[in-house]
Structures are given as structure tokens and as C-alpha cells.
Amino acid sequence: MSGDLSQFSTTPASNDLAQFFQTGMRPSKVKNGAWQIMACMAQLFNSKNTASGTNTITLTNPVPFGSLTDGLLCIFRPANANTGAVTFAPDGLTAHAINAYGSALTGGELSTSQDAWVKYDLSTTTWNLINPARQPGYAVASGTNTITATVGGLTAYYDGLRVRLKIANTSTASVTIALNGLTALNVYLGDLVTRDVAGMFVQNQIAELVYNSSLNSSAGGFQFINPSRVNGSATITGTGFTSSPTCTGSYSFEGWIAQVTFGTGLTGTSNSTSFTLTGLPSFLAPASLAAQSFYTCAEDAGGAVGPITISVASGASTFTLGNSTRLGASLGGFTASGTKAFANGSAVSGAGQTFTFRVN
């Protein structure tokens, strides 16, 4: 006697089968029919059937399927984690694709430590993976500054959509991203206004992004959660001096933390009650940042030193230094006379001095 799950029907009268129970069957056959049903149930819920292959998977069930019927369920333990799209052929039947969330597998959805539950869809002739080991939202991207990718099951952008893309090339300018053939969208930093810049996407990085329909004047865009470190050099100019001094400086940006270092110092004779720095990239001065950091500055030629507030003109790459307070003990403020500098300890030269601040 033989029989398998593919013969089971949700219509009771259609289960009048010789392999199981049949009208008029002899009493001596009842136990055989019951045992066959028990074997089919054990195949589903009381056994671990290991498949063969990685992306071309085959399986021999203890009770082999005789055909592929709509809604047929098969449970198996993958022999290997898949590395791309997968086909599945149980019991010598025709191989068909396994999909997850309506799209072909891309890699990692099957795991050797987790049983795969697949259900056959006769209308699409595909197996649907009910419990992918890796959830949707990951894809391997293409392009450099115009990035495209296909994310399983995505048909439209929606607020809160979180995607992880493996980046193909290091960006050389601001990036746009188009998923699944949908509209290409801009990428923004944590202030939701400032665009990404060259080098924030790095080859082989797993970039994490979240869609927000309010970005780009409600045209929508992606907020960049984990931009990579960006380094650069700059000629920094100080204004608010009798003659505007310049110095060679450098900057770095990583994880919303920026650092600016004055390589040759910046000093001069003041003609104002405050002074500004220009020449740094505008993405270091996003719209949401203002008067939220402190920096040590020499108040006079004698080297008196105290913390002073730094405010940032939104998006203008202009850092304005206000009056010194030295932790509440006034140093007389920034007067329109005397030597002023970025200080290194008590030295007026300022060479090598660094200030650090959060950019968002």
C-alpha cells in the first residue's frame, strides 16, 4: 500500500482512497490505512528530512510525493545555506523555484540550523518559503553614485522602510538610490537636510537606510544610518582679525562625529568681538547644529585659555566663535583688540589643536 500527502483533500468525500480508507474496505485493511496516515503525519511533524544541494535542492521524503498539488507543504533541513536563487525538486518531481515574499531568493534565506517550510503554489508553479532565515530588506547593489538594487517583495516605498545594501563601489559624489525599478531618491544625513558626500558609501559596506516621505520637500528620500568615515584637508580662514589668517587643516567625519584639526595654527590681531572659520565642508555644518560645542581659545597674547561656544551657520560651513567664559569665570570676553588664536594648552599658536562635535 502507498499513499502520500499530495492525495489528501480538504473535501471529505474526495478522501475515499484505497491507500488510506475507502468505502467498503475490509476490517483487516483498516490498520494499514491508519498506519499510512500516521506515516504522512510523522513526515511533517515528527521527523527531520535533510535535503541535498545548495541552490539546486533535491529531497527524498520517507513517504514520497506522487505529484505537486496546490498548497502542498514540505518541511526539510537544508544541507547548505543558499547563496542565490534556489530551485527545489522533491522525490524526483519537476524542479521549481523557491520564493520568499514573492521574489526569488538572493542568499542566506535557507539555513543549516533551521528547518525550511515551503508550500507549493500551483498557479505560479513556485514554492513559497514561509520562514526565511534572513528577513527581507537586504540586497546587493549596483552602480557607484546612481545605485540600484532589487529587494524581495518590495512594490512601493513606505515610511519606515529599512533596507540594507551591500555597496558595489565607493561613491565619488552624492548618491541616488532606486529600489526595484521605483523612483531614484536622494540620500540624506542625520539632520534630514544635508546630502551625503563622496566617500560616505564604501565598496563592500553594508549600508543601512530608512525611507522617509517627508525628505526632499516631501518628494521622499533615504536617511543614511551608518555613513562611512570621510577624511579631507582644508585651508581654514579666520575672519574678525585685522588681517584674516589662514592655516592648513584637516577634518574627519564618522558616525555623526566630526573632528577638525589645525595643522599650522591660526592666530592674529582681533578687530571684532567674535570671529569665524571658513573653508570647511558644508556637510560639517548641517541645519540642525547650533551652539552645542566648546573649544579652547587663547584670549590674549599671554595665553589665558578658556572654553568658548561654537555655533554653526546652517549649511554655510561657517563656524562662529563667541565670547569666552572659562567655565563661568569671565576672561573679559572677545575684545576687538589683542592677539587671539586657537590654543594648544597655553600656547597661542594653536598648531595641532582639534575640536570634536556631533553633526546632527
Secondary structure by P-SEA (a helix, b strand, c coil): ccccccccccccccccccccccccccccaaaaaaaaaaaaaaacccbbbbbbcccbbbbbccccccccccbbbbbbbbccccccbbbbbccccbbbbbbccccccccccccccbbbbbbbbccccbbbbccccccccbbbbbcccbbbbbccccccccccbbbbbbcccccccbbbbbcccccbbbbbcccccccccccccccccbbbbbbbcccccccbbbbbcccccccccccccccccccbbbbbbcccccccbbbbbbccbbbbbbccccccccccccccccccccccbbbbbbcccccbbbbbbbbbcccccbbbbcccccccccccccccccccccccccccccccbbbbbbcc
